[in-house]
Amino acid sequence: MVLDLLLIALAITLDPLPLTAFVLVVASAKGVWKGLVFILSWLACLVAVIALVLALTGGHPPAPRSTPSTAALAAKLAIGVGLVVYGIHRRRRMVAERAHRRAPEQPSLTSELDRSTVWTSAGLAVLLQPWGMVAAGATEVVSADLSHPVTWLVLFAFCLLATASLLAIELYVVFAPEKAKPRLLRLRAWMKGHQQQAIVILCLGLGLWLTGKSIYQLTA
């Protein structure tokens, strides 16, 4: 469970879609407060999913080969296959986009975020959460045993790692506001140029890992 959860958290924190949006959020007017609300909403989603799974299991992992255990493995397999399919789809889309000129980004996006509220930032965090990867994490939490203190540390590490990139950007804006905005916007431009490749790598890598691990556990 530990390795799988940390790999999933790493994939979540490196997902370029929420990262590129978060950079715009913190670069807008009152960006520090909007970024903080974004992070809190992001964490709330993770904690809510974990709490829901633990409430269903009672904090005790189901017995091996039991119906709940098999169902969790089947769900993890389905998510893994889904991520692989999505990664292949994004790769084909990336190849198709290279053959056509992409439309330029609307310059009004930053000004629209300037007029947005902190509640908009909270909604963005929920909308941009990579729910497929979060669902994969939920299938791992099924095997969590809360009677062991290490389990609490692992769950905390999962939430922290899944939010690490957002926290790093937020802290950078807080402690170096003058340097942060132009550098982060340049970083966002770079990420936009490599966004498709990153999504393909993350989805295929995590999807193949989850698929292989699930098949092994179901057939072992």
C-alpha positions in Angstrom: 0.0 0.0 0.0 2.8 2.5 0.9 4.6 2.4 -2.4 1.4 2.5 -4.5 0.0 5.4 -2.5 3.2 7.5 -2.8 3.4 6.8 -6.5 -0.2 7.9 -6.9 0.4 11.0 -4.8 3.5 11.8 -6.9 1.4 11.6 -10.1 -1.2 13.8 -8.6 1.2 16.5 -7.6 2.9 16.5 -11.0 -0.3 16.7 -13.0 0.2 19.8 -15.2 -3.4 20.7 -15.6 -4.0 21.9 -12.0 -0.5 23.3 -11.8 -1.0 25.6 -14.8 -4.3 26.8 -13.5 -2.9 27.3 -10.0 -0.1 29.5 -11.3 -2.7 31.8 -12.9 -4.7 31.8 -9.6 -1.7 33.0 -7.5 -0.6 35.5 -10.2 -4.0 37.2 -10.1 -5.2 39.9 -7.7 -5.2 38.7 -4.1 -3.5 35.6 -5.4 -2.0 34.5 -2.1 -5.5 34.2 -0.5 -7.0 32.6 -3.6 -4.1 30.2 -3.7 -4.6 29.3 0.0 -8.3 28.6 -0.5 -7.4 26.5 -3.6 -5.0 24.4 -1.5 -7.5 24.0 1.3 -10.2 22.9 -1.1 -7.8 20.5 -2.8 -6.8 19.0 0.6 -10.4 18.8 1.6 -11.2 16.6 -1.4 -8.4 14.3 -0.6 -9.3 14.0 3.1 -13.0 13.5 2.3 -12.2 10.6 -0.1 -9.9 9.0 2.5 -12.5 9.5 5.3 -15.2 8.0 3.2 -13.2 4.9 2.4 -12.1 4.5 6.1 -15.7 4.9 7.2 -16.8 2.1 4.9 -14.0 -0.2 6.0 -14.1 0.8 9.7 -10.3 1.3 9.5 -9.6 -2.4 9.1 -8.5 -3.9 5.8 -10.9 -6.6 4.4 -9.7 -10.2 4.5 -7.7 -11.4 1.5 -9.8 -13.0 -1.2 -13.0 -11.6 0.4 -15.6 -9.9 -1.7 -14.6 -6.3 -0.6 -10.9 -7.1 -1.2 -11.5 -8.5 -4.7 -13.8 -5.6 -5.5 -11.1 -3.1 -4.5 -8.6 -4.9 -6.7 -11.0 -5.0 -9.6 -11.7 -1.3 -9.2 -7.9 -0.6 -9.2 -7.6 -2.7 -12.3 -10.3 -0.8 -14.1 -8.8 2.6 -13.1 -5.4 1.4 -14.3 -6.8 0.3 -17.7 -8.7 3.6 -17.9 -5.6 5.6 -17.3 -3.7 3.7 -20.0 -6.6 4.2 -22.5 -6.7 7.9 -21.6 -2.9 8.2 -22.0 -3.1 6.6 -25.4 -6.0 9.0 -26.4 -4.0 12.0 -25.3 -1.0 10.8 -27.2 -3.0 10.5 -30.4 -4.5 14.0 -29.7 -1.0 15.4 -29.2 0.2 14.0 -32.6 -2.9 15.4 -34.3 -2.4 18.8 -32.7 1.2 18.9 -34.0 -0.2 18.8 -37.6 -2.4 21.8 -37.0 -1.7 25.3 -35.6 -3.1 25.6 -32.1 -5.3 28.6 -31.4 -3.6 31.2 -29.2 -4.5 31.4 -25.6 -7.1 34.1 -24.8 -5.3 37.0 -23.1 -8.4 37.9 -21.1 -8.0 34.8 -18.8 -5.7 36.5 -16.3 -8.0 39.5 -16.1 -11.0 37.2 -15.5 -9.2 35.6 -12.6 -8.4 39.1 -11.2 -12.2 39.6 -10.9 -12.8 36.1 -9.5 -13.4 35.4 -5.8 -11.9 33.0 -3.4 -14.9 30.8 -3.8 -14.1 30.5 -7.5 -10.6 29.2 -6.5 -12.2 26.7 -4.2 -14.4 25.5 -7.1 -11.4 25.3 -9.4 -9.6 23.0 -7.0 -12.5 20.6 -7.0 -13.0 20.8 -10.7 -9.3 20.3 -11.6 -8.7 17.5 -9.0 -7.4 14.5 -11.0 -10.2 12.3 -9.8 -9.1 9.2 -11.6 -5.8 9.2 -9.7 -7.6 10.1 -6.5 -9.9 7.1 -7.0 -6.9 4.9 -7.5 -5.6 6.2 -4.2 -9.0 5.3 -2.6 -8.6 1.7 -3.7 -5.3 1.6 -1.8 -6.7 3.2 1.3 -9.1 0.2 1.5 -6.2 -1.9 2.8 -5.3 0.7 5.5 -5.2 -0.5 9.1 -5.7 2.4 11.5 -4.6 0.3 14.4 -1.0 0.9 13.3 0.4 4.4 13.8 2.5 4.1 10.7 -0.8 4.0 8.6 -1.6 7.5 9.8 1.8 8.7 8.8 1.4 7.1 5.3 -2.0 8.8 4.8 -0.6 12.1 6.0 2.3 11.7 3.6 -0.1 10.9 0.8 -2.0 14.1 1.3 1.2 16.2 1.8 2.9 14.8 -1.3 -0.2 15.1 -3.5 -0.3 18.8 -2.5 3.5 19.5 -2.4 3.8 21.3 -5.8 0.9 23.6 -4.9 2.4 24.4 -1.5 5.8 25.1 -3.0 4.3 27.6 -5.5 2.2 29.2 -2.7 5.2 29.6 -0.4 7.3 31.0 -3.2 4.6 33.7 -3.8 4.4 34.5 -0.1 8.2 34.9 0.5 9.2 36.3 -2.9 6.2 38.1 -4.4 8.0 40.4 -6.7 10.2 37.6 -8.3 7.5 34.9 -8.2 4.9 36.3 -10.6 7.0 36.7 -13.7 9.0 33.5 -13.1 5.8 31.5 -12.4 4.2 32.8 -15.6 7.3 31.7 -17.6 7.1 28.4 -15.9 3.4 28.1 -16.8 4.3 28.9 -20.5 6.9 26.1 -20.4 4.4 23.7 -18.8 1.8 24.5 -21.4 4.3 23.6 -24.1 5.0 20.2 -22.5 1.6 19.6 -21.0 0.5 16.8 -23.4 3.7 14.9 -23.0 3.5 15.1 -19.2 0.0 13.8 -19.1 0.8 10.9 -21.5 3.8 9.9 -19.4 1.9 10.2 -16.1 -1.2 8.3 -17.2 0.6 5.5 -19.0 3.2 5.1 -16.3 0.7 5.0 -13.4 -1.9 3.1 -15.4 0.5 0.3 -16.4 1.8 0.0 -12.8 -1.7 -0.2 -11.4 -2.9 -2.6 -14.1 0.1 -4.9 -13.7 -0.1 -4.9 -9.9 -3.8 -5.6 -9.9 -3.5 -8.5 -12.3 -0.7 -10.0 -10.2 -2.7 -9.6 -7.0 -5.9 -11.0 -8.5 -4.2 -14.1 -10.0 -1.6 -14.8 -7.2 
